[in-house]
Amino acid sequence: MIIYGSGLSPFVRKVLFFAHEKGITVDLQMAGMGAGGEDFAAASPFLKRPGDMAAADAAVRDELPPLFDYLERTIPETGFLVDDRLTLADISVVCPLVNLDHCDVTMDPVRWPRTIAYRNAILGRPGIADLVAGERRLLAA
């Protein structure tokens, strides 16, 4: 299966995490942010671009705390959202949290300890941890 994009995208990351968990081999073709060529343009006509920093700062300040509060009171003791096992629901919640980490957005460990533990447990899974480590190496280069 060919995946067009970058693992830095939460959309692509969800597919990569899910494929890894299911043992599906994928061929990641780097695309997006002006790269990818005609095949990518045909598969992704929206060609999403990042927003502005003022909007990002406002979201971190005003929109993220209520979302983290919700996760903190919603994440079950089992550590998974559905059926006591990793599902696409968990992957969909954690993937954007990776981008926040990449942008040095931190969660208060006193206010959101369950959410932090949930994120860390999923990101610590074999394969998923490797994918995120690869993203960190790419960003550090």
C-alpha positions in Angstrom: 0.0 0.0 0.0 1.4 3.4 -0.9 0.9 6.2 1.6 1.6 9.8 0.4 2.7 12.3 3.0 4.9 12.7 6.0 4.8 10.9 9.3 4.8 14.4 10.8 1.2 14.8 9.7 -1.2 13.5 12.3 -3.3 12.2 9.4 -0.5 10.1 8.0 0.8 9.1 11.4 -2.6 7.5 12.2 -2.4 5.4 9.1 1.2 4.4 9.9 0.4 3.5 13.5 -2.6 1.5 12.5 -0.8 -0.3 9.7 2.0 -1.2 12.1 -0.4 -2.6 14.7 -2.1 -4.7 12.1 1.1 -5.9 10.4 0.4 -4.2 7.1 3.4 -3.2 5.1 3.2 0.3 3.6 5.4 2.3 1.3 5.6 5.9 2.6 6.2 8.3 -0.3 7.3 11.6 1.1 4.8 14.3 -0.1 3.2 17.5 1.1 4.5 21.0 1.8 5.2 21.5 -1.8 6.6 18.0 -2.5 5.2 14.9 -4.0 4.6 15.5 -7.6 1.6 14.7 -9.8 0.7 11.4 -8.1 0.4 13.1 -4.7 -1.6 16.0 -6.2 -4.0 13.6 -7.7 -4.4 11.6 -4.5 -4.6 14.7 -2.2 -6.3 17.7 -4.0 -6.6 19.7 -0.8 -2.8 20.1 -0.3 -3.2 21.2 3.3 -0.8 23.9 4.6 0.0 25.0 8.2 -1.8 27.9 9.8 -0.4 31.1 11.3 1.4 31.3 14.7 -1.1 33.7 16.3 -3.9 31.2 15.8 -1.6 28.4 17.1 -0.7 30.3 20.2 -4.4 31.1 20.9 -5.3 27.5 20.5 -2.6 26.4 22.9 -3.8 29.0 25.5 -7.5 28.8 25.1 -8.6 25.6 23.3 -6.2 22.9 24.5 -6.8 23.1 28.3 -10.5 22.2 28.1 -9.7 19.3 25.7 -7.0 18.0 28.1 -9.5 18.4 31.0 -12.0 16.3 29.0 -9.4 13.6 28.3 -8.3 13.6 31.9 -11.8 12.7 33.1 -12.6 10.4 30.2 -9.6 8.1 29.8 -10.5 4.8 31.6 -8.2 3.2 34.2 -7.6 0.4 31.6 -5.6 3.0 29.5 -7.7 2.4 26.3 -10.8 4.1 25.1 -12.6 1.0 23.7 -12.7 -2.6 24.7 -9.5 -2.5 26.9 -7.3 -2.7 23.8 -5.6 -0.3 21.4 -8.0 0.8 18.7 -8.2 3.5 16.1 -9.9 5.7 18.8 -6.7 5.7 20.8 -4.5 6.3 17.8 -6.7 9.2 16.7 -6.4 10.9 20.1 -2.7 10.4 20.5 -1.5 11.4 17.0 -2.2 15.1 17.4 -0.5 14.9 20.9 2.7 13.9 19.1 2.5 17.1 17.0 2.1 19.1 20.2 5.2 17.4 21.6 7.1 18.3 18.4 6.1 21.9 18.9 7.2 21.9 22.5 3.7 22.2 23.8 3.7 20.6 27.2 0.9 19.3 29.4 0.9 20.1 33.1 1.7 16.8 34.9 -0.2 17.9 38.0 -3.4 18.9 36.1 -3.3 16.1 33.4 -1.4 13.1 34.8 -3.7 10.5 33.4 -3.6 12.1 29.9 0.2 12.2 30.0 0.4 8.5 31.1 -2.1 7.5 28.4 -0.1 9.3 25.7 3.2 7.9 27.0 1.9 4.3 27.2 0.7 4.3 23.6 3.8 6.1 22.3 5.9 3.6 24.1 4.5 0.6 22.1 7.1 -1.1 19.9 7.0 0.2 16.4 5.0 3.3 17.4 8.0 4.5 19.5 10.2 3.8 16.5 8.0 5.9 14.2 8.0 8.8 16.6 11.7 8.6 17.2 12.2 8.8 13.4 10.1 12.0 13.3 12.2 13.5 16.1 15.4 12.7 14.3 14.0 14.3 11.1 13.0 17.4 13.0 16.4 17.6 14.7 18.3 17.5 11.4 
